[in-house]
Amino acid sequence: MQAAPNRTARSAAVRDMVVLALFTAIVLLMAATPIGLIDLPLIKATILHVPVIIGAIVLGPRQGAFLGAVFGLTSLVKNTMVPGVLSFAFSPLIPVPGTQHGSVWALFISMVPRMLIGPVAWGVYTLLHKLLGRKAGARTVEAAVAAVAGAFTNTILVMGTIGLVFRQAYATAYNLPVNEVIGVIMGVVAVNGVPEAVAAAVLVPAVALPLQKALKRDTM
């Protein structure tokens, strides 16, 4: 009598693995095109956080952390293979300005903020759902706010760590006075981070909620 439930559980596990593989492929495909990592004068803007957040909301925090790790690895590889002015902050193989070697902090910046995007978005989504319940439009609000939280997790941790650890190197790379670096970084957060968060707030509910329903994962 337990065979049917076991088959159902196995089918759900296989389905989730297929969906995770699909989102992994999407992250890799986006990273390989200008859509995923957009070269700007001060930093590479990104929308790679969007599939990471969607995957976390639909599949759970561990899967979201995995997708974030894939995002981080693509950032590390691209900054190593096609380095830009700020690549020293994302690849330990790129020398920090003023030195002859890279920094292990670059590995932290590439990986840790990206791995936290999904779990933070999932946590905010789950908490809001407990607070708002099944009110009309609640799911959309929950997904949008979770998307913004995930996006800013990436932006604030990345730029904040750069400001703390690489302030002198950042000033050297961009020929800035050291005391202006924090202001410039805050400007990057506003100019890049806000549009990235808005994009996530629009795209995540539009994709995650129908996908949840199709996969019968909207019963939380």
C-alpha positions as CSV (number, residue, x, y, z in Angstrom):
1,M,0.0,0.0,0.0
2,Q,3.0,2.3,0.3
3,A,4.2,1.8,-3.3
4,A,2.0,4.5,-4.7
5,P,3.1,7.2,-2.3
6,N,6.8,6.2,-2.8
7,R,6.3,6.4,-6.6
8,T,4.8,9.8,-6.2
9,A,7.7,11.0,-4.0
10,R,10.2,9.7,-6.5
11,S,8.4,11.3,-9.4
12,A,8.3,14.6,-7.5
13,A,12.1,14.3,-6.8
14,V,12.8,13.6,-10.5
15,R,10.6,16.5,-11.6
16,D,12.4,18.8,-9.2
17,M,15.8,17.7,-10.5
18,V,14.7,18.3,-14.1
19,V,13.5,21.8,-13.1
20,L,16.8,22.5,-11.3
21,A,18.8,21.3,-14.3
22,L,16.7,23.6,-16.5
23,F,17.3,26.6,-14.3
24,T,21.0,25.7,-14.2
25,A,21.1,25.7,-18.0
26,I,19.3,29.1,-18.1
27,V,21.9,30.6,-15.7
28,L,24.8,29.2,-17.8
29,L,23.2,30.4,-21.1
30,M,22.5,33.9,-19.8
31,A,26.1,34.1,-18.4
32,A,27.4,33.2,-21.9
33,T,25.5,36.1,-23.5
34,P,25.5,39.9,-23.0
35,I,22.1,39.5,-21.3
36,G,23.5,37.9,-18.2
37,L,26.5,40.0,-17.4
38,I,26.4,43.5,-18.9
39,D,29.8,45.3,-19.0
40,L,29.4,48.8,-17.6
41,P,32.2,51.4,-16.8
42,L,32.3,50.7,-13.1
43,I,30.9,47.1,-12.8
44,K,29.2,44.3,-14.6
45,A,25.4,44.7,-14.2
46,T,23.4,41.5,-14.1
47,I,20.0,39.9,-14.2
48,L,21.4,36.4,-13.4
49,H,19.9,36.8,-9.9
50,V,16.4,36.5,-11.5
51,P,16.5,32.7,-12.3
52,V,18.3,32.1,-9.0
53,I,15.4,33.7,-7.1
54,I,12.7,32.0,-9.2
55,G,14.5,28.6,-8.6
56,A,14.6,29.3,-4.9
57,I,11.0,30.3,-4.6
58,V,9.8,27.3,-6.6
59,L,12.2,24.6,-5.4
60,G,13.5,25.7,-2.0
61,P,16.5,27.4,-0.3
62,R,19.1,24.6,-1.0
63,Q,18.4,24.6,-4.7
64,G,18.5,28.4,-4.6
65,A,21.9,28.3,-3.0
66,F,23.1,25.8,-5.7
67,L,21.9,28.1,-8.5
68,G,23.6,31.0,-6.8
69,A,26.8,29.0,-6.7
70,V,26.5,28.5,-10.5
71,F,26.0,32.2,-10.9
72,G,29.1,32.9,-8.8
73,L,31.2,30.4,-10.8
74,T,30.1,32.0,-14.1
75,S,31.1,35.4,-12.7
76,L,34.5,34.1,-11.5
77,V,35.2,32.4,-14.9
78,K,34.2,35.4,-16.9
79,N,36.2,37.8,-14.8
80,T,39.2,35.5,-15.1
81,M,38.9,34.8,-18.9
82,V,37.8,38.3,-20.0
83,P,39.0,40.6,-17.2
84,G,37.8,44.2,-16.8
85,V,38.9,47.0,-14.5
86,L,37.2,45.5,-11.5
87,S,37.9,41.8,-12.2
88,F,40.4,41.7,-9.3
89,A,37.4,41.8,-7.0
90,F,35.8,38.7,-8.5
91,S,38.7,36.5,-9.4
92,P,41.6,35.5,-7.1
93,L,43.7,34.9,-10.3
94,I,43.6,38.6,-11.3
95,P,46.2,40.8,-9.5
96,V,44.9,43.4,-7.2
97,P,46.0,46.9,-8.4
98,G,49.3,47.9,-6.6
99,T,50.2,44.2,-6.0
100,Q,51.5,41.2,-8.0
101,H,48.9,38.8,-6.7
102,G,45.2,38.2,-6.4
103,S,43.1,38.1,-3.2
104,V,41.1,35.2,-1.7
105,W,38.4,37.9,-0.9
106,A,37.6,37.9,-4.6
107,L,36.5,34.2,-4.3
108,F,34.3,35.3,-1.4
109,I,32.7,38.2,-3.4
110,S,32.1,35.9,-6.4
111,M,30.5,33.1,-4.5
112,V,29.0,33.9,-1.1
113,P,26.7,36.8,-1.9
114,R,25.4,34.9,-4.9
115,M,24.8,31.7,-2.8
116,L,22.8,33.8,-0.3
117,I,20.4,35.3,-3.0
118,G,18.2,32.3,-3.1
119,P,17.9,31.4,0.6
120,V,17.2,35.1,1.5
121,A,14.5,35.4,-1.2
122,W,13.0,32.1,-0.1
123,G,13.1,33.1,3.5
124,V,11.4,36.5,2.9
125,Y,8.8,34.8,0.6
126,T,8.0,32.2,3.3
127,L,7.8,34.7,6.1
128,L,5.5,37.0,4.1
129,H,3.2,34.1,3.2
130,K,2.8,33.3,6.9
131,L,1.9,36.9,7.6
132,L,-0.3,37.5,4.6
133,G,-1.9,34.1,4.2
134,R,-4.2,33.7,1.2
135,K,-5.3,37.3,0.8
136,A,-6.0,38.5,-2.8
137,G,-2.8,39.3,-4.6
138,A,-0.7,38.2,-1.6
139,R,1.4,35.8,-3.7
140,T,2.4,38.5,-6.1
141,V,3.4,40.9,-3.4
142,E,5.3,38.1,-1.5
143,A,7.2,37.1,-4.7
144,A,8.0,40.7,-5.6
145,V,9.3,41.7,-2.2
146,A,11.3,38.4,-2.0
147,A,12.8,39.2,-5.4
148,V,13.9,42.7,-4.2
149,A,15.4,41.2,-1.1
150,G,17.3,38.7,-3.1
151,A,18.6,41.3,-5.6
152,F,19.7,43.7,-2.9
153,T,21.4,40.8,-1.0
154,N,23.7,40.4,-4.0
155,T,24.3,44.1,-4.7
156,I,24.8,45.2,-1.1
157,L,27.1,42.3,-0.1
158,V,29.2,42.5,-3.3
159,M,29.6,46.3,-3.3
160,G,29.9,46.5,0.5
161,T,32.7,43.9,0.6
162,I,34.5,45.7,-2.2
163,G,34.2,48.9,-0.3
164,L,35.5,47.4,2.9
165,V,38.3,45.1,1.5
166,F,39.3,46.7,-1.8
167,R,38.8,50.4,-1.1
168,Q,42.5,51.3,-1.9
169,A,42.6,49.0,-4.9
170,Y,39.3,50.4,-6.2
171,A,40.6,53.9,-5.9
172,T,43.8,52.9,-7.7
173,A,41.9,51.1,-10.5
174,Y,39.7,54.1,-11.2
175,N,42.1,56.9,-10.3
176,L,40.0,58.1,-7.5
177,P,40.8,59.6,-4.1
178,V,40.3,56.9,-1.4
179,N,37.8,59.1,0.5
180,E,35.5,59.2,-2.6
181,V,35.3,55.4,-3.0
182,I,32.4,54.8,-0.7
183,G,30.4,57.6,-2.4
184,V,31.1,56.1,-5.8
185,I,30.1,52.6,-4.6
186,M,26.8,53.9,-3.2
187,G,26.2,55.5,-6.6
188,V,26.8,52.1,-8.2
189,V,24.3,50.5,-5.8
190,A,21.7,53.2,-6.8
191,V,22.4,53.1,-10.5
192,N,22.8,49.4,-11.0
193,G,21.2,47.9,-7.9
194,V,17.8,49.6,-8.0
195,P,17.1,48.7,-11.7
196,E,18.3,45.1,-11.0
197,A,15.8,44.9,-8.1
198,V,13.0,46.4,-10.1
199,A,13.6,43.9,-12.9
200,A,13.5,41.1,-10.4
201,A,10.3,42.4,-8.8
202,V,8.6,42.4,-12.2
203,L,10.0,39.1,-13.7
204,V,10.0,36.8,-10.6
205,P,6.2,36.9,-9.8
206,A,5.4,36.6,-13.6
207,V,7.4,33.4,-13.9
208,A,7.6,31.8,-10.4
209,L,3.9,31.9,-9.6
210,P,2.6,30.1,-12.7
211,L,5.5,27.6,-12.5
212,Q,4.6,26.9,-8.8
213,K,1.0,26.2,-9.9
214,A,2.1,24.0,-12.8
215,L,4.3,22.0,-10.6
216,K,1.7,21.9,-7.8
217,R,4.1,23.6,-5.4
218,D,1.7,26.4,-4.5
219,T,0.1,24.7,-1.5
220,M,2.4,26.2,1.1
